[in-house]
């Protein structure tokens, strides 16, 4: 083939986009020319080549594996939520059986320790005195005007729980000497409807209460505790 003939041939050769568009417009092409499927060769990750049919089977297997993985993730999430709902149900029953505000606090602390496996629980109550609660180490009476609460103003005004890390001064104020063992916290405002207190759950694991975790269940817990303490 002469140079001029080759150049003319290249000039009229269709582009990859044109071929793809033509095949898209003629999906029955390989039905009418099925023999091509076994002759077309594609590079493989192993370094060899495979037929187009083998590559299609491989793609389907990959999609099936991805689908199974996603399904397994969804099933795991559903099971986790089911277990969490059961724990909240038991938590609700604990609070309903408590006949006094002190009993509510005792049951609440026990539930977080035994059922929710929370290593550190602190309840800051704003000017609310719960009778006979002086011996409950996790309960602290704090004036709503306490300057240490200034960093939590937006949290308390929103009434929505928040998870993650807090400043060292805030952690020291809440947990005292135990603050060195706290890697992440969940902050749960208690409102009925005015601010009643702040429940703080701490974990040595920095990822236990990470900022991306859903706070819906925490909000439910806050509402339950607030209503239970407001009964007296």
N, C-alpha and C positions, 0 to 999 in steps of 0.2 A: 504494500500500500504506500503510495507516494505521500510526501509530507503534506501537500495541499489537500489530498484526499482525507488523510487522518484528521487534519484541522477541521475540514468540513464535517467529518463524522462527529468530532467532539462538540462542534457548535450546535448540532441538532440533538445531542444526547440529553434526555430528560434529567432534571435534578432529582435529588432524593425527595424533596417536598412534592414535586409533580407526580412521582411514582406513588408516594404514600396517598396523595389525594385521589389518584386514579383507582388504587386498590380499595380505598374507602368507598368510592362511588360504584365499584363493581365487586361487592363482597362474595359473589359466586365464582370469582375467577379461579380460586383453588379447588372449588367443587368440580369445575369443568376441566381442570388441569391438576388432578390430585397427585399425579406422578411426581410433580415438582416438589411436593412436601418432603419426600424421602431423599431428594437429591440436594436440596438446599442445606448448606452447612453453616453452623454458627459457632463462634468461639465459646469455650467453656472455662469455668473458673479453674479447672484442673490443668489447663494449658492445652487440652486437646480440642476437638471439634465434635459437635453433635448435630443431628438433623433438626429441622424445624419442629417436627412432631415431638421429638424428645425434649426440646426446649419448652414447648407448650405444656407438656406433662410436668416438667420441672417447675414452671411458673404456677401451675395449678396446685402442686404440692406445697409450694411456698405460701400461697394464699390460704390454703387449708390450714397450714401450721399457724399462720398469723391469726386466723379466725379462731382456732382452738385456744391459742394463748390469750386472746382478748376475752373469749368466753370464760376461761378459767379465772381471769382477773375480775370479771363481773360477778361470777359466782362467789369468789372470795370476799368481795366488797359486800355482797348481799348477806353472806353469812356473818360478817363482822357487824353489819347494821342490826341483824336479827339478834345477835348476842347483846349488843348495846341496848336495844329496846327492852330485852328481858331484864337487864341490870337496872334500867330506869324504872321499870315496873316494880321490881323488888324495892328500889329506893323509895318509890312513892308509898308502898305499903309500910315501910319502916316509919316514914314520917306520919302516916295516918294513925299508926298504933301509938305514937308518942302523945301522951296526955298533957304534957307541960312543955314550955319553951326550952327548959333545960333538957328534957328528954329528947326533944327535936335535935338539939345540938349533939347530944351523945350518939344518937342513931346516925346522924349525918356524918360525923367523924369516923365512926365505925364502918359505914358503908364505903366511904372513899378509900379507907385503908384495906378493907377485906374484899370488896367487890370490884372496885375500880383500880386497885393496886397503885394508889397515889402515895408516894413516900412522904410528902410534906403538905399539910393542910393548915391554912391560917384563915381565920374569919375576923375581919375588922368590922366591928359594930359601931355605928355613928351615934353616940349619945343614947344608945338603947341598953338599958340594964336588964339582963336576964337573971332572974333570981337564982341564987345558989350555983352560979356558973364560975365562981372565982377559981375553982380547982381545975377547970378545963384549960389546959395549957395552950390549945390552939385558938382560943377565943381572946380577942383583945378589944377593950373599949377605947375608942378613939373619937375625939371631938371632930365634928364635921369641918370645923375651921382650922384643924391642924395643918400647919404649913407643909408637912410631909406628904399631904394628899394633893398638893398643887399639881403635881405631874400626872395625876389621874383624872383631872377635871373633865377633859373631853370624853374619856371612857365612861365616867359616871353620868355625864349629861346625855350620852347616846344610849346608855342602857344595854349596849351590845357587848358580849364577851370578846376578849382578844387573847391571842396566843403568841408566844415568841419569847424573846429575851427582854429584860428591863435593865435600866441603869443600875450600876453598883449601889448607889445611894438608896434607890428604891428597894432593891433586894435586901440590903442590910436593914432598912427600916421595917420591912415585913417579916423577914425570917431571923433577924438577929444573928447569933453565933452560928446558926445552921445555914446561913446564906452561901457558904463556900461549897455546900453540897447540892446547890440548885443550878441546873443547867438551862432549864426552860420553865416557863410558867403559863398558867391559864388564869386570866383575870375575869371574874364573873360578878358584875354589879348586881346587887339585890335591891329591887325597887318594888314598892307596894302602895301607890305609884311613886312616892318620894324616895330618894336614896336611903336605904336602910343600912347598908353595909357593903363590904367588898369581900368576896370569897376568892382566895388565891390558892391555886393548886400548883405544887412544885414537883419537879422531877430532876434527877441528876443527869438524865439523858437530854442533850440539847435538841434532839429531834422529836422527843415525845410530844411536846406542845409547839410544833413549828407554825409559823404564820399562815401557811397554806391550808391548815386543817379546818374542816367545817366546824362552825361554832353553834350550829342549831341545837344539838343535844345539850351543850353547856347552857344555852339560853333557857331550855326547858328546866334544867336542874335549878337554875337561879330563880325561876318563877316558882317552882315547888317549894324551895327553901324560904323564899320571901313570904309566900302565903302561909306556910306553916308557922313561921315566927310571928306573924301578925295576928294569929288566932287569939292569943291571950288578951 
